[in-house]
């Protein structure tokens, strides 16, 4: 199986997967960062002060952290496809619910739940695409998908300015939530499961064969064939992943530095994105 994935050329199957992933991460970025543009309107609508806005921002980010961990584990256990669909449905539904929140406390609870769903999408989307992309294109694939997240955050500002003054801040979350929920049936129809994941778990050989034939037309893979992923043999044998394995041998320094870099960059990004507009209005 690894040979098929590695020798493939750019094809319609992978392009479609990247396009779908780009779209959902665009909506993820929009929902994650739009709260900072809505914040000034919450001051007027709910009488929110700096402390309550800080709690609202933190609730979303904390939820995203928990969601990344929880949904990542669920994706490894039950598959990338169903958990990605569940994540998209959840953050669409919670976005609509946020538009209907009657007061600040309820909005904060809903933002926390919204953050859990938002945080769960990105790592699974990366995993699904990386597991179909050949190694020479993996960095490019992740970069393209992340451009969707970034662009979603960029357009959140203009959309808020366009909608909120005329229809209220609720209209921003309502529109985002409805568009996201409309996308769910599209995912159900078009989003594939990871062939690597299915092979490691020993599930659905018919789906594996269908995916491999899409990657390489004329391959002639059949459900009765035996599909092997050599670089994930330990997972197939039932060896559980342990967090401590990330800190063994040469990975100890690498993992620590990556964690520190990501924590630092995340603090900077979320501080600027959450407080940037509000601080300018103070």
Secondary structure, DSSP 8 states (H G I E B T S, - for coil): -HHHHHH--S-HHHHHHHHHHHHHHHHHHHHHHHHHHHHHHHHHHT---HHHHHHHHHHHHHHHHHHHHHHHHHHHHH-HHHHHHHHHHHHHHHHHHHHT--SHHHHHHHHHHHHHHHHHHHHHHHHHHHTTS-GGGHHHHHHHHHHHHHHHHHHHHHHHHHHHHHH-THHHHHHHHHHHHHHHHHHHHH----HHHHHHHT--HHHHHHHHHHHSTT----TTS----GGGHHHHTT----GGGGGSTTHHHHHHHHHHHHHHHHHHHHHHHHHHHHHHH-
